[in-house]
Amino acid sequence: MKEYEIKITETLGMTVTVEAANAAQAREIAERNWKDGDYILDADHFKGVTFRTLLDREKER
């Protein structure tokens, strides 16, 4: 039998509300808050999973 590498990617998602002067600033605030650990995504935030067969030339190192 042949061996295959399968990449499993899980997606988590959360919607947050921030106050800002514009959309760009709101994104910056959300990113900073996430980096600071204000938003913790866990299994409750699971949105989906994909499975992809990696070809020999695509194998991740």
Wavefront OBJ file of the C-alpha trace (Angstrom):
o trace
v 0.000 0.000 0.000
v 1.039 3.569 -0.622
v 1.266 6.284 2.047
v -0.437 9.643 1.664
v -0.084 12.853 3.621
v -3.376 14.519 4.452
v -3.474 18.101 5.716
v -6.260 18.706 8.238
v -7.225 22.351 8.748
v -9.684 23.386 11.445
v -11.292 26.809 11.373
v -12.359 28.751 14.454
v -14.303 31.996 14.321
v -15.573 34.730 16.632
v -17.296 38.040 15.963
v -16.410 40.922 18.289
v -17.635 44.503 18.501
v -15.171 47.363 18.939
v -15.612 51.121 18.932
v -13.401 52.992 16.460
v -13.301 56.001 14.157
v -13.253 53.808 11.024
v -13.109 50.192 9.821
v -9.300 50.130 9.549
v -8.899 51.307 13.127
v -11.512 48.793 14.307
v -9.501 45.978 12.706
v -6.281 47.225 14.324
v -7.987 47.313 17.720
v -9.415 43.811 17.260
v -6.002 42.457 16.174
v -4.265 44.079 19.146
v -6.907 42.769 21.554
v -6.529 39.258 20.110
v -2.721 39.404 20.399
v -3.123 40.589 24.006
v -5.258 37.530 24.741
v -8.543 39.388 25.166
v -10.229 36.967 22.742
v -9.647 33.257 23.269
v -11.002 30.960 20.587
v -11.590 27.355 21.593
v -13.669 24.337 20.567
v -16.867 26.327 21.170
v -15.852 28.575 18.244
v -15.412 25.691 15.777
v -16.657 26.625 12.291
v -15.463 23.791 10.074
v -12.738 21.440 8.896
v -11.130 20.625 5.550
v -9.038 17.647 4.477
v -6.558 17.936 1.599
v -4.293 15.274 0.143
v -0.780 16.643 -0.331
v 0.965 15.602 -3.522
v 4.674 14.756 -3.380
v 5.607 18.185 -4.737
v 3.287 19.906 -2.235
v 4.518 18.192 0.940
v 4.994 20.765 3.655
v 8.325 20.828 5.368
l 1 2 3 4 5 6 7 8 9 10 11 12 13 14 15 16 17 18 19 20 21 22 23 24 25 26 27 28 29 30 31 32 33 34 35 36 37 38 39 40 41 42 43 44 45 46 47 48 49 50 51 52 53 54 55 56 57 58 59 60 61
